[in-house]
Amino acid sequence: MRFFQKNKGKKVVLAPMTGKSVPITEVPDAVFSGKVLGDGVGIEPSGGKVVAPVDGTVVQVAETLHAVCMESDGGAEIIIHLGIDTVKLKGKGFTCHVENGQHVRAGDVLMDVDIDFIRGEGYNPVTPCIITNMDAVKDVSFSYGEVKAGKTAVIEYGI
Amino acid sequence: MHRFEHKIKDPNGLHARPAGLFVRCAQQCGSEVSVSKAGAGPVNAKHLFSVMGLGACGGDVITVTAEGPDEVSDAEKLRSFCEANI
């Protein structure tokens, strides 16, 4: 029973994309690496599919489609920021499959990103996945290495 | 209560990155800080999702209000931030 006790109440944030999870401090943008928006991981994507990392509500998709804000049913507020400085692409390279206010399950497809296009335009597709309401969560831990979208937990937290 | 208005210069508006910086600045204020734009808010300026939820675009005018013992210096700090960054 001890095993179950250990993870009691722990909630997970799954990888939103397939690729490699890296420490947020390695993301080449001071606002993310400095944890200004909150704490999390960066995903260096190897595939362009973006899935919901949690069961929850899509609070806001950026008009330029480069970021998705989600509020998890577990109480975490999460930003998935698709690439660095990609606001400048004005939506090009992104295809959105959800609407603001929509409830989704972890693993549901949110977005498709044309990673090659983004790289070709000179942008880094590394995708910060961040909990922005760090004051509302506790015992946050991160996992790094190879991850599969909607399968591998990259963040664990308690409420 | 101390308030000021600011016209957003960033053509992309108050998207995640600048909103995060603005919220960080507000969080460093002892005052209660709220922000609104015409037809939306006021919302808690220390809460990122609330600020992003305003959907403030380039050219929109936001109103920032500080309330508390340090409201004058906090409003000044926020005004400087806005002028320099958003």
gemmi code that builds the backbone of each chain (N, CA, C; Angstrom):
import gemmi

chains = {
    "A": [
        ("MET", (0.831, -1.200, 0.000), (0.000, 0.000, 0.000), (0.871, 1.257, 0.000)),
        ("ARG", (2.059, 1.096, 0.548), (2.946, 2.255, 0.635), (3.171, 2.881, -0.749)),
        ("PHE", (3.290, 2.020, -1.749), (3.529, 2.507, -3.107), (2.432, 3.480, -3.543)),
        ("PHE", (1.191, 3.101, -3.233), (0.077, 3.960, -3.645), (0.046, 5.247, -2.827)),
        ("GLN", (0.401, 5.113, -1.563), (0.428, 6.295, -0.690), (1.378, 7.352, -1.257)),
        ("LYS", (2.497, 6.846, -1.774), (3.537, 7.760, -2.239), (3.018, 8.728, -3.306)),
        ("ASN", (2.222, 8.197, -4.222), (1.762, 9.044, -5.324), (0.374, 9.620, -5.090)),
        ("LYS", (-0.103, 9.462, -3.887), (-1.460, 9.916, -3.587), (-1.595, 11.418, -3.843)),
        ("GLY", (-2.573, 11.770, -4.644), (-2.831, 13.183, -4.867), (-1.903, 13.840, -5.876)),
        ("LYS", (-0.916, 13.095, -6.350), (-0.012, 13.679, -7.351), (-0.727, 13.755, -8.695)),
        ("LYS", (-0.562, 14.871, -9.351), (-1.159, 15.038, -10.662), (-0.044, 15.173, -11.692)),
        ("VAL", (-0.356, 14.798, -12.931), (0.694, 14.828, -13.946), (0.323, 15.732, -15.118)),
        ("VAL", (1.350, 16.275, -15.713), (1.235, 16.997, -16.975), (2.007, 16.170, -17.988)),
        ("LEU", (1.319, 15.726, -19.041), (1.970, 14.891, -20.043), (2.679, 15.760, -21.085)),
        ("ALA", (3.613, 15.143, -21.772), (4.309, 15.867, -22.843), (3.290, 16.312, -23.893)),
        ("PRO", (3.286, 17.589, -24.271), (2.352, 18.049, -25.305), (2.823, 17.695, -26.716)),
        ("MET", (4.125, 17.378, -26.834), (4.663, 17.001, -28.139), (5.656, 15.856, -27.939)),
        ("THR", (5.898, 15.108, -29.017), (6.915, 14.065, -28.987), (8.274, 14.701, -29.260)),
        ("GLY", (9.273, 14.270, -28.519), (10.614, 14.811, -28.716), (11.445, 14.608, -27.479)),
        ("LYS", (12.196, 15.641, -27.120), (13.087, 15.542, -25.966), (12.731, 16.634, -24.969)),
        ("SER", (12.494, 16.221, -23.740), (12.202, 17.170, -22.669), (13.506, 17.679, -22.076)),
        ("VAL", (13.626, 19.006, -21.975), (14.855, 19.610, -21.432), (14.488, 20.582, -20.311)),
        ("PRO", (15.445, 20.861, -19.403), (15.169, 21.838, -18.347), (14.783, 23.200, -18.940)),
        ("ILE", (13.824, 23.850, -18.322), (13.351, 25.147, -18.827), (14.491, 26.163, -18.855)),
        ("THR", (15.470, 25.958, -17.969), (16.602, 26.893, -17.915), (17.471, 26.809, -19.170)),
        ("GLU", (17.254, 25.773, -19.986), (18.040, 25.631, -21.223), (17.332, 26.207, -22.443)),
        ("VAL", (16.110, 26.706, -22.242), (15.374, 27.293, -23.360), (15.967, 28.671, -23.677)),
        ("PRO", (16.304, 28.913, -24.955), (17.047, 30.143, -25.289), (16.163, 31.388, -25.375)),
        ("ASP", (15.488, 31.699, -24.292), (14.698, 32.928, -24.177), (14.628, 33.237, -22.683)),
        ("ALA", (15.160, 34.395, -22.308), (15.327, 34.717, -20.883), (14.005, 34.727, -20.120)),
        ("VAL", (12.912, 35.057, -20.813), (11.623, 35.093, -20.117), (11.211, 33.690, -19.677)),
        ("PHE", (11.535, 32.700, -20.504), (11.212, 31.317, -20.130), (12.279, 30.730, -19.204)),
        ("SER", (13.544, 30.868, -19.589), (14.610, 30.271, -18.780), (14.689, 30.935, -17.408)),
        ("GLY", (14.273, 32.202, -17.318), (14.247, 32.904, -16.039), (12.982, 32.632, -15.249)),
        ("LYS", (12.120, 31.760, -15.780), (10.883, 31.328, -15.104), (9.941, 32.491, -14.793)),
        ("VAL", (9.945, 33.495, -15.677), (9.077, 34.660, -15.464), (7.607, 34.258, -15.538)),
        ("LEU", (7.284, 33.353, -16.465), (5.891, 32.947, -16.605), (5.519, 31.808, -15.659)),
        ("GLY", (6.531, 31.137, -15.112), (6.274, 29.987, -14.256), (7.343, 28.944, -14.514)),
        ("ASP", (7.128, 27.741, -13.972), (8.158, 26.703, -14.082), (7.637, 25.528, -14.911)),
        ("GLY", (8.547, 24.858, -15.581), (8.127, 23.732, -16.408), (9.297, 23.122, -17.135)),
        ("VAL", (9.024, 22.648, -18.347), (10.074, 22.036, -19.161), (10.003, 22.629, -20.566)),
        ("GLY", (11.058, 22.394, -21.345), (11.007, 22.693, -22.763), (10.948, 21.381, -23.520)),
        ("ILE", (10.175, 21.347, -24.608), (10.166, 20.150, -25.448), (10.824, 20.509, -26.783)),
        ("GLU", (11.900, 19.789, -27.108), (12.493, 19.930, -28.443), (11.760, 18.934, -29.325)),
        ("PRO", (10.824, 19.414, -30.146), (9.910, 18.478, -30.813), (10.544, 17.760, -31.999)),
        ("SER", (10.168, 16.482, -32.153), (10.573, 15.727, -33.333), (9.366, 15.476, -34.230)),
        ("GLY", (8.168, 15.775, -33.714), (6.942, 15.663, -34.497), (6.083, 16.888, -34.263)),
        ("GLY", (5.191, 17.189, -35.220), (4.469, 18.457, -35.165), (3.114, 18.419, -34.485)),
        ("LYS", (2.741, 17.255, -33.945), (1.415, 17.167, -33.323), (1.472, 17.692, -31.886)),
        ("VAL", (0.544, 18.580, -31.541), (0.471, 19.129, -30.187), (-0.802, 18.608, -29.535)),
        ("VAL", (-0.651, 17.924, -28.388), (-1.821, 17.357, -27.717), (-2.002, 17.994, -26.344)),
        ("ALA", (-3.219, 17.847, -25.818), (-3.498, 18.353, -24.475), (-2.660, 17.567, -23.473)),
        ("PRO", (-1.921, 18.272, -22.602), (-1.086, 17.581, -21.612), (-1.874, 17.131, -20.390)),
        ("VAL", (-3.118, 17.602, -20.287), (-3.972, 17.320, -19.121), (-5.430, 17.275, -19.581)),
        ("ASP", (-6.293, 16.710, -18.726), (-7.726, 16.928, -18.894), (-7.975, 18.362, -18.445)),
        ("GLY", (-8.710, 19.111, -19.237), (-8.950, 20.484, -18.811), (-9.609, 21.316, -19.891)),
        ("THR", (-9.601, 22.618, -19.673), (-10.280, 23.543, -20.565), (-9.258, 24.394, -21.316)),
        ("VAL", (-9.496, 24.535, -22.616), (-8.671, 25.447, -23.409), (-9.141, 26.864, -23.068)),
        ("VAL", (-8.317, 27.589, -22.338), (-8.720, 28.924, -21.902), (-8.512, 29.927, -23.030)),
        ("GLN", (-7.387, 29.808, -23.688), (-7.099, 30.778, -24.742), (-6.081, 30.232, -25.731)),
        ("VAL", (-6.435, 30.325, -27.001), (-5.460, 30.069, -28.057), (-5.050, 31.444, -28.570)),
        ("ALA", (-3.762, 31.697, -28.621), (-3.294, 33.001, -29.097), (-3.835, 33.270, -30.493)),
        ("GLU", (-4.149, 34.520, -30.773), (-4.660, 34.875, -32.091), (-3.684, 34.456, -33.179)),
        ("THR", (-2.410, 34.515, -32.850), (-1.363, 34.118, -33.796), (-1.037, 32.629, -33.684)),
        ("LEU", (-1.822, 31.899, -32.899), (-1.770, 30.429, -32.797), (-0.461, 29.865, -32.245)),
        ("HIS", (0.410, 30.724, -31.721), (1.730, 30.238, -31.293), (1.729, 29.797, -29.829)),
        ("ALA", (0.589, 29.916, -29.155), (0.545, 29.522, -27.746), (-0.873, 29.090, -27.376)),
        ("VAL", (-0.945, 28.119, -26.457), (-2.235, 27.646, -25.957), (-2.211, 27.712, -24.432)),
        ("CYS", (-3.241, 28.307, -23.856), (-3.381, 28.343, -22.402), (-4.454, 27.338, -22.006)),
        ("MET", (-4.132, 26.483, -21.029), (-5.096, 25.499, -20.544), (-5.214, 25.556, -19.035)),
        ("GLU", (-6.428, 25.361, -18.557), (-6.637, 25.216, -17.121), (-6.994, 23.755, -16.882)),
        ("SER", (-6.147, 23.053, -16.132), (-6.387, 21.621, -15.939), (-7.507, 21.412, -14.940)),
        ("ASP", (-8.193, 20.284, -15.072), (-9.222, 19.939, -14.089), (-8.590, 19.786, -12.707)),
        ("GLY", (-7.273, 19.521, -12.690), (-6.549, 19.357, -11.433), (-6.118, 20.663, -10.788)),
        ("GLY", (-6.358, 21.795, -11.452), (-6.093, 23.083, -10.826), (-4.855, 23.810, -11.316)),
        ("ALA", (-4.103, 23.203, -12.237), (-2.914, 23.891, -12.748), (-3.277, 24.714, -13.979)),
        ("GLU", (-2.655, 25.874, -14.088), (-2.795, 26.700, -15.282), (-1.520, 26.541, -16.090)),
        ("ILE", (-1.688, 26.171, -17.344), (-0.554, 25.714, -18.157), (-0.494, 26.485, -19.465)),
        ("ILE", (0.706, 26.901, -19.808), (0.927, 27.489, -21.137), (1.823, 26.559, -21.942)),
        ("ILE", (1.399, 26.321, -23.171), (2.244, 25.605, -24.133), (2.609, 26.653, -25.173)),
        ("HIS", (3.877, 26.994, -25.220), (4.316, 28.083, -26.097), (5.103, 27.465, -27.247)),
        ("LEU", (4.524, 27.499, -28.438), (5.030, 26.715, -29.558), (6.176, 27.432, -30.281)),
        ("GLY", (7.368, 27.219, -29.750), (8.551, 27.835, -30.356), (8.884, 29.162, -29.711)),
        ("ILE", (10.072, 29.657, -30.069), (10.568, 30.904, -29.485), (10.379, 32.037, -30.486)),
        ("ASP", (9.736, 33.100, -30.029), (9.545, 34.300, -30.853), (8.599, 34.064, -32.035)),
        ("THR", (7.857, 32.965, -31.969), (7.025, 32.551, -33.102), (5.758, 33.396, -33.243)),
        ("VAL", (5.542, 34.326, -32.311), (4.444, 35.290, -32.476), (4.621, 36.021, -33.811)),
        ("LYS", (5.877, 36.166, -34.222), (6.176, 36.929, -35.444), (5.735, 36.212, -36.718)),
        ("LEU", (5.435, 34.914, -36.611), (4.984, 34.176, -37.798), (3.519, 34.473, -38.119)),
        ("LYS", (2.852, 35.152, -37.219), (1.456, 35.579, -37.425), (0.527, 34.431, -37.823)),
        ("GLY", (0.773, 33.272, -37.224), (-0.136, 32.149, -37.442), (0.329, 31.170, -38.512)),
        ("LYS", (1.307, 31.602, -39.330), (1.784, 30.714, -40.400), (2.532, 29.521, -39.805)),
        ("GLY", (2.231, 28.329, -40.283), (2.885, 27.127, -39.776), (2.092, 26.425, -38.687)),
        ("PHE", (0.981, 27.046, -38.258), (0.176, 26.468, -37.177), (-1.245, 26.185, -37.673)),
        ("THR", (-1.755, 25.016, -37.318), (-3.153, 24.693, -37.607), (-3.821, 24.319, -36.292)),
        ("CYS", (-4.852, 25.066, -35.935), (-5.490, 24.864, -34.639), (-6.738, 23.987, -34.777)),
        ("HIS", (-6.923, 23.066, -33.833), (-8.057, 22.141, -33.900), (-9.047, 22.320, -32.749)),
        ("VAL", (-8.829, 23.320, -31.904), (-9.721, 23.519, -30.746), (-10.154, 24.984, -30.676)),
        ("GLU", (-11.153, 25.223, -29.827), (-11.652, 26.588, -29.643), (-11.526, 26.975, -28.182)),
        ("ASN", (-11.490, 28.264, -27.942), (-11.473, 28.746, -26.565), (-12.702, 28.233, -25.826)),
        ("GLY", (-12.499, 27.768, -24.608), (-13.623, 27.311, -23.790), (-13.913, 25.827, -23.939)),
        ("GLN", (-13.257, 25.189, -24.902), (-13.508, 23.765, -25.159), (-12.854, 22.892, -24.091)),
        ("HIS", (-13.594, 21.884, -23.603), (-13.003, 20.937, -22.660), (-12.386, 19.789, -23.443)),
        ("VAL", (-11.158, 19.438, -23.082), (-10.456, 18.361, -23.798), (-9.921, 17.348, -22.803)),
        ("ARG", (-9.607, 16.162, -23.310), (-8.979, 15.119, -22.501), (-7.490, 15.101, -22.832)),
        ("ALA", (-6.700, 14.691, -21.860), (-5.263, 14.556, -22.097), (-5.038, 13.670, -23.313)),
        ("GLY", (-4.226, 14.124, -24.235), (-3.936, 13.358, -25.447), (-4.724, 13.826, -26.655)),
        ("ASP", (-5.816, 14.588, -26.439), (-6.565, 15.123, -27.583), (-5.679, 16.087, -28.365)),
        ("VAL", (-5.828, 16.074, -29.687), (-4.992, 16.952, -30.516), (-5.475, 18.401, -30.410)),
        ("LEU", (-4.547, 19.292, -30.094), (-4.861, 20.717, -29.996), (-4.482, 21.459, -31.275)),
        ("MET", (-3.355, 21.027, -31.851), (-2.733, 21.861, -32.864), (-1.796, 21.008, -33.699)),
        ("ASP", (-1.576, 21.412, -34.943), (-0.489, 20.849, -35.730), (0.501, 21.962, -36.047)),
        ("VAL", (1.765, 21.654, -35.868), (2.814, 22.639, -36.117), (3.720, 22.112, -37.224)),
        ("ASP", (3.982, 22.949, -38.205), (4.909, 22.580, -39.279), (6.323, 22.962, -38.821)),
        ("ILE", (6.962, 21.991, -38.156), (8.264, 22.267, -37.533), (9.313, 22.663, -38.584)),
        ("ASP", (9.274, 22.003, -39.736), (10.266, 22.311, -40.772), (10.096, 23.741, -41.273)),
        ("PHE", (8.831, 24.149, -41.422), (8.562, 25.526, -41.853), (9.110, 26.522, -40.833)),
        ("ILE", (8.839, 26.225, -39.555), (9.283, 27.140, -38.493), (10.804, 27.246, -38.469)),
        ("ARG", (11.469, 26.106, -38.594), (12.939, 26.115, -38.654), (13.408, 26.883, -39.887)),
        ("GLY", (12.730, 26.631, -41.008), (13.093, 27.286, -42.267), (12.974, 28.799, -42.198)),
        ("GLU", (12.029, 29.270, -41.376), (11.849, 30.714, -41.204), (12.857, 31.272, -40.198)),
        ("GLY", (13.687, 30.392, -39.637), (14.741, 30.851, -38.737), (14.369, 30.859, -37.266)),
        ("TYR", (13.268, 30.164, -36.925), (12.840, 30.132, -35.515), (13.138, 28.774, -34.885)),
        ("ASN", (13.332, 28.804, -33.569), (13.585, 27.588, -32.803), (12.241, 27.027, -32.337)),
        ("PRO", (11.917, 25.778, -32.706), (10.603, 25.227, -32.353), (10.500, 24.708, -30.914)),
        ("VAL", (11.561, 24.872, -30.110), (11.496, 24.351, -28.738), (10.269, 24.949, -28.037)),
        ("THR", (9.521, 24.072, -27.377), (8.200, 24.423, -26.863), (8.149, 24.361, -25.338)),
        ("PRO", (8.217, 25.523, -24.676), (8.040, 25.529, -23.228), (6.623, 25.075, -22.854)),
        ("CYS", (6.567, 24.184, -21.859), (5.283, 23.748, -21.285), (5.399, 24.076, -19.797)),
        ("ILE", (4.596, 25.054, -19.368), (4.852, 25.718, -18.085), (3.601, 25.791, -17.231)),
        ("ILE", (3.772, 25.552, -15.934), (2.693, 25.859, -14.987), (2.852, 27.315, -14.578)),
        ("THR", (1.813, 28.116, -14.827), (1.937, 29.563, -14.581), (1.422, 29.979, -13.204)),
        ("ASN", (0.622, 29.135, -12.572), (0.145, 29.490, -11.221), (0.911, 28.659, -10.184)),
        ("MET", (2.202, 28.885, -10.136), (3.069, 28.094, -9.256), (2.691, 28.269, -7.775)),
        ("ASP", (2.028, 29.391, -7.446), (1.616, 29.621, -6.057), (0.496, 28.664, -5.637)),
        ("ALA", (-0.178, 28.059, -6.614), (-1.319, 27.196, -6.298), (-0.941, 25.708, -6.261)),
        ("VAL", (0.308, 25.385, -6.609), (0.723, 23.983, -6.629), (1.930, 23.794, -5.703)),
        ("LYS", (2.208, 22.523, -5.394), (3.364, 22.252, -4.526), (4.055, 20.967, -4.972)),
        ("ASP", (5.229, 20.716, -4.439), (5.985, 19.491, -4.732), (6.076, 19.235, -6.231)),
        ("VAL", (6.481, 20.248, -6.975), (6.549, 20.109, -8.425), (7.866, 19.444, -8.818)),
        ("SER", (7.769, 18.443, -9.702), (8.992, 17.813, -10.193), (8.898, 17.629, -11.707)),
        ("PHE", (10.038, 17.530, -12.334), (10.105, 17.499, -13.793), (10.849, 16.257, -14.276)),
        ("SER", (10.511, 15.810, -15.489), (11.214, 14.676, -16.091), (11.806, 15.105, -17.424)),
        ("TYR", (12.998, 14.606, -17.690), (13.706, 14.989, -18.906), (14.050, 13.754, -19.736)),
        ("GLY", (14.366, 14.004, -20.993), (14.742, 12.913, -21.890), (13.699, 12.728, -22.979)),
        ("GLU", (13.762, 11.555, -23.625), (12.834, 11.284, -24.725), (11.409, 11.187, -24.193)),
        ("VAL", (10.479, 11.854, -24.857), (9.077, 11.837, -24.414), (8.150, 11.618, -25.605)),
        ("LYS", (6.993, 11.014, -25.309), (5.970, 10.802, -26.336), (4.746, 11.653, -26.007)),
        ("ALA", (4.240, 12.369, -27.003), (3.090, 13.255, -26.809), (1.918, 12.499, -26.201)),
        ("GLY", (1.387, 13.016, -25.118), (0.192, 12.437, -24.495), (0.447, 11.145, -23.743)),
        ("LYS", (1.721, 10.704, -23.670), (2.047, 9.431, -23.012), (2.972, 9.624, -21.808)),
        ("THR", (4.039, 10.411, -22.011), (5.072, 10.539, -20.977), (4.780, 11.730, -20.067)),
        ("ALA", (4.817, 11.505, -18.752), (4.641, 12.620, -17.813), (5.917, 13.465, -17.796)),
        ("VAL", (5.766, 14.778, -17.936), (6.938, 15.655, -17.862), (6.934, 16.514, -16.590)),
        ("ILE", (5.740, 16.710, -16.014), (5.642, 17.452, -14.755), (4.719, 16.672, -13.821)),
        ("GLU", (5.108, 16.595, -12.557), (4.208, 16.079, -11.520), (4.056, 17.157, -10.475)),
        ("TYR", (2.853, 17.265, -9.918), (2.635, 18.291, -8.899), (1.530, 17.867, -7.942)),
        ("GLY", (1.524, 18.489, -6.781), (0.442, 18.321, -5.831), (-0.301, 19.634, -5.706)),
        ("ILE", (-1.488, 19.575, -5.120), (-2.288, 20.801, -4.930), (-2.374, 21.118, -3.443)),
    ],
    "B": [
        ("MET", (-6.235, 55.283, -4.287), (-6.194, 54.622, -5.587), (-5.419, 55.483, -6.582)),
        ("HIS", (-4.538, 54.833, -7.339), (-3.742, 55.566, -8.315), (-3.833, 54.823, -9.635)),
        ("ARG", (-4.139, 55.532, -10.696), (-4.289, 54.817, -11.972), (-3.680, 55.602, -13.127)),
        ("PHE", (-3.362, 54.828, -14.175), (-2.887, 55.482, -15.400), (-3.348, 54.671, -16.598)),
        ("GLU", (-3.308, 55.332, -17.738), (-3.666, 54.657, -18.983), (-2.417, 54.461, -19.821)),
        ("HIS", (-2.419, 53.371, -20.580), (-1.261, 53.108, -21.434), (-1.749, 52.517, -22.755)),
        ("LYS", (-1.242, 53.074, -23.850), (-1.589, 52.535, -25.173), (-0.535, 51.501, -25.564)),
        ("ILE", (-0.986, 50.299, -25.880), (-0.053, 49.205, -26.162), (0.613, 49.394, -27.521)),
        ("LYS", (1.929, 49.437, -27.489), (2.693, 49.707, -28.716), (3.018, 48.416, -29.475)),
        ("ASP", (3.213, 47.322, -28.727), (3.553, 46.044, -29.357), (2.423, 45.645, -30.310)),
        ("PRO", (2.719, 45.546, -31.624), (1.643, 45.245, -32.577), (0.952, 43.908, -32.301)),
        ("ASN", (1.658, 43.009, -31.599), (1.053, 41.708, -31.294), (0.258, 41.717, -29.997)),
        ("GLY", (0.178, 42.868, -29.351), (-0.640, 42.975, -28.143), (0.006, 42.324, -26.939)),
        ("LEU", (-0.842, 42.089, -25.941), (-0.341, 41.568, -24.665), (-0.369, 40.036, -24.705)),
        ("HIS", (0.492, 39.464, -25.560), (0.554, 37.998, -25.661), (1.408, 37.439, -24.528)),
        ("ALA", (1.610, 36.133, -24.509), (2.155, 35.452, -23.327), (3.420, 36.095, -22.772)),
        ("ARG", (4.357, 36.345, -23.632), (5.664, 36.798, -23.163), (5.590, 38.183, -22.495)),
        ("PRO", (5.100, 39.218, -23.200), (4.994, 40.527, -22.529), (4.018, 40.516, -21.356)),
        ("ALA", (2.940, 39.743, -21.474), (1.989, 39.657, -20.358), (2.680, 39.080, -19.127)),
        ("GLY", (3.545, 38.083, -19.349), (4.280, 37.474, -18.241), (5.191, 38.480, -17.552)),
        ("LEU", (5.835, 39.319, -18.360), (6.723, 40.337, -17.787), (5.915, 41.380, -17.009)),
        ("PHE", (4.768, 41.768, -17.560), (3.899, 42.738, -16.884), (3.408, 42.177, -15.550)),
        ("VAL", (2.987, 40.907, -15.561), (2.490, 40.264, -14.342), (3.603, 40.176, -13.296)),
        ("ARG", (4.811, 39.854, -13.750), (5.951, 39.781, -12.830), (6.157, 41.147, -12.159)),
        ("CYS", (6.064, 42.214, -12.949), (6.224, 43.575, -12.401), (5.107, 43.861, -11.376)),
        ("ALA", (3.878, 43.483, -11.718), (2.744, 43.718, -10.802), (2.918, 42.926, -9.509)),
        ("GLN", (3.465, 41.703, -9.651), (3.649, 40.852, -8.460), (4.681, 41.441, -7.503)),
        ("GLN", (5.544, 42.287, -8.044), (6.569, 42.906, -7.195), (6.042, 44.139, -6.471)),
        ("CYS", (4.765, 44.472, -6.726), (4.137, 45.624, -6.062), (3.379, 45.153, -4.826)),
        ("GLY", (3.486, 45.913, -3.749), (2.715, 45.600, -2.548), (1.236, 45.931, -2.723)),
        ("SER", (0.937, 46.821, -3.646), (-0.448, 47.256, -3.858), (-1.271, 46.151, -4.516)),
        ("GLU", (-2.595, 46.272, -4.345), (-3.498, 45.520, -5.200), (-3.397, 46.174, -6.572)),
        ("VAL", (-3.188, 45.377, -7.615), (-3.074, 45.964, -8.952), (-4.100, 45.309, -9.867)),
        ("SER", (-4.858, 46.144, -10.563), (-5.809, 45.609, -11.535), (-5.561, 46.271, -12.882)),
        ("VAL", (-6.048, 45.608, -13.921), (-5.884, 46.149, -15.272), (-7.171, 45.899, -16.052)),
        ("SER", (-7.515, 46.856, -16.886), (-8.722, 46.700, -17.702), (-8.479, 47.337, -19.068)),
        ("LYS", (-9.333, 46.991, -20.007), (-9.379, 47.748, -21.264), (-10.858, 48.004, -21.542)),
        ("ALA", (-11.145, 48.839, -22.509), (-12.544, 49.166, -22.808), (-13.318, 47.873, -23.041)),
        ("GLY", (-14.329, 47.630, -22.234), (-15.190, 46.467, -22.434), (-14.708, 45.193, -21.783)),
        ("ALA", (-13.557, 45.215, -21.112), (-13.064, 43.991, -20.453), (-12.328, 44.330, -19.155)),
        ("GLY", (-12.561, 43.554, -18.147), (-11.924, 43.762, -16.844), (-12.728, 44.740, -16.003)),
        ("PRO", (-12.175, 45.180, -14.886), (-10.799, 44.967, -14.449), (-10.542, 43.542, -13.959)),
        ("VAL", (-9.282, 43.103, -14.150), (-8.842, 41.799, -13.661), (-7.595, 41.990, -12.801)),
        ("ASN", (-7.295, 40.956, -12.030), (-6.107, 40.944, -11.172), (-4.840, 40.937, -12.036)),
        ("ALA", (-4.046, 41.995, -11.928), (-2.849, 42.126, -12.767), (-1.728, 41.186, -12.343)),
        ("LYS", (-1.919, 40.496, -11.207), (-0.866, 39.579, -10.737), (-1.132, 38.144, -11.190)),
        ("HIS", (-2.187, 37.957, -11.982), (-2.582, 36.622, -12.432), (-2.487, 36.556, -13.952)),
        ("LEU", (-1.526, 35.761, -14.443), (-1.214, 35.752, -15.880), (-2.425, 35.451, -16.756)),
        ("PHE", (-3.181, 34.408, -16.419), (-4.294, 34.026, -17.288), (-5.354, 35.115, -17.339)),
        ("SER", (-5.529, 35.836, -16.233), (-6.509, 36.930, -16.223), (-6.066, 38.046, -17.160)),
        ("VAL", (-4.773, 38.369, -17.094), (-4.249, 39.456, -17.925), (-4.314, 39.062, -19.403)),
        ("MET", (-3.910, 37.820, -19.709), (-3.967, 37.373, -21.103), (-5.410, 37.315, -21.596)),
        ("GLY", (-6.317, 37.000, -20.668), (-7.737, 36.888, -21.016), (-8.355, 38.211, -21.455)),
        ("LEU", (-7.714, 39.318, -21.118), (-8.215, 40.622, -21.577), (-8.169, 40.711, -23.101)),
        ("GLY", (-7.223, 39.988, -23.681), (-7.073, 40.025, -25.139), (-6.701, 41.415, -25.643)),
        ("ALA", (-5.810, 42.091, -24.905), (-5.424, 43.446, -25.302), (-4.529, 43.396, -26.540)),
        ("CYS", (-4.937, 44.108, -27.577), (-4.212, 44.096, -28.847), (-3.357, 45.358, -28.975)),
        ("GLY", (-2.458, 45.337, -29.960), (-1.680, 46.529, -30.248), (-2.616, 47.695, -30.539)),
        ("GLY", (-2.350, 48.850, -29.933), (-3.205, 50.028, -30.130), (-4.290, 50.170, -29.084)),
        ("ASP", (-4.614, 49.091, -28.373), (-5.609, 49.172, -27.288), (-5.052, 49.993, -26.129)),
        ("VAL", (-5.957, 50.676, -25.434), (-5.560, 51.414, -24.234), (-5.961, 50.593, -23.008)),
        ("ILE", (-4.972, 50.308, -22.155), (-5.279, 49.616, -20.910), (-5.233, 50.625, -19.756)),
        ("THR", (-6.032, 50.351, -18.745), (-6.017, 51.169, -17.538), (-5.482, 50.319, -16.395)),
        ("VAL", (-4.433, 50.796, -15.765), (-3.799, 50.071, -14.665), (-4.082, 50.831, -13.373)),
        ("THR", (-4.577, 50.108, -12.368), (-4.931, 50.742, -11.097), (-4.179, 50.073, -9.957)),
        ("ALA", (-3.534, 50.877, -9.129), (-2.851, 50.373, -7.933), (-3.558, 50.927, -6.708)),
        ("GLU", (-3.708, 50.074, -5.709), (-4.392, 50.500, -4.497), (-3.677, 49.911, -3.284)),
        ("GLY", (-3.294, 50.781, -2.362), (-2.582, 50.338, -1.172), (-1.652, 51.434, -0.690)),
        ("PRO", (-0.942, 51.164, 0.393), (-0.067, 52.176, 0.977), (0.995, 52.709, 0.014)),
        ("ASP", (1.460, 51.830, -0.913), (2.526, 52.253, -1.838), (1.995, 52.506, -3.245)),
        ("GLU", (0.718, 52.879, -3.359), (0.095, 52.935, -4.686), (0.763, 53.946, -5.620)),
        ("VAL", (1.274, 55.034, -5.078), (1.887, 56.046, -5.944), (3.175, 55.507, -6.563)),
        ("SER", (4.054, 54.947, -5.720), (5.319, 54.428, -6.253), (5.082, 53.180, -7.102)),
        ("ASP", (4.113, 52.352, -6.716), (3.815, 51.156, -7.511), (3.276, 51.531, -8.889)),
        ("ALA", (2.379, 52.508, -8.936), (1.827, 52.949, -10.227), (2.944, 53.508, -11.104)),
        ("GLU", (3.872, 54.220, -10.478), (4.982, 54.800, -11.232), (5.872, 53.688, -11.800)),
        ("LYS", (6.129, 52.669, -10.964), (6.939, 51.531, -11.407), (6.272, 50.823, -12.598)),
        ("LEU", (4.965, 50.629, -12.492), (4.231, 49.941, -13.551), (4.180, 50.790, -14.829)),
        ("ARG", (4.053, 52.109, -14.637), (4.008, 52.996, -15.801), (5.358, 52.932, -16.549)),
        ("SER", (6.446, 52.992, -15.807), (7.773, 52.920, -16.439), (7.921, 51.611, -17.189)),
        ("PHE", (7.466, 50.523, -16.528), (7.558, 49.212, -17.176), (6.794, 49.220, -18.502)),
        ("CYS", (5.544, 49.695, -18.458), (4.693, 49.681, -19.649), (5.334, 50.492, -20.773)),
        ("GLU", (5.840, 51.673, -20.425), (6.420, 52.531, -21.458), (7.648, 51.874, -22.089)),
        ("ALA", (8.393, 51.162, -21.292), (9.631, 50.559, -21.811), (9.397, 49.252, -22.548)),
        ("ASN", (8.319, 48.550, -22.216), (8.202, 47.156, -22.676), (6.970, 46.799, -23.502)),
        ("ILE", (5.880, 47.444, -23.265), (4.675, 47.029, -23.997), (4.073, 48.252, -24.712)),
    ],
}
model = gemmi.Model(1)
for chain_id, residues in chains.items():
    chain = gemmi.Chain(chain_id)
    for i, (resn, *xyz) in enumerate(residues, 1):
        res = gemmi.Residue()
        res.name, res.seqid = resn, gemmi.SeqId(i, " ")
        for name, pos in zip(("N", "CA", "C"), xyz):
            atom = gemmi.Atom()
            atom.name, atom.element = name, gemmi.Element(name[0])
            atom.pos, atom.b_iso = gemmi.Position(*pos), 0.0
            res.add_atom(atom)
        chain.add_residue(res)
    model.add_chain(chain)
structure = gemmi.Structure()
structure.add_model(model)
structure.setup_entities()
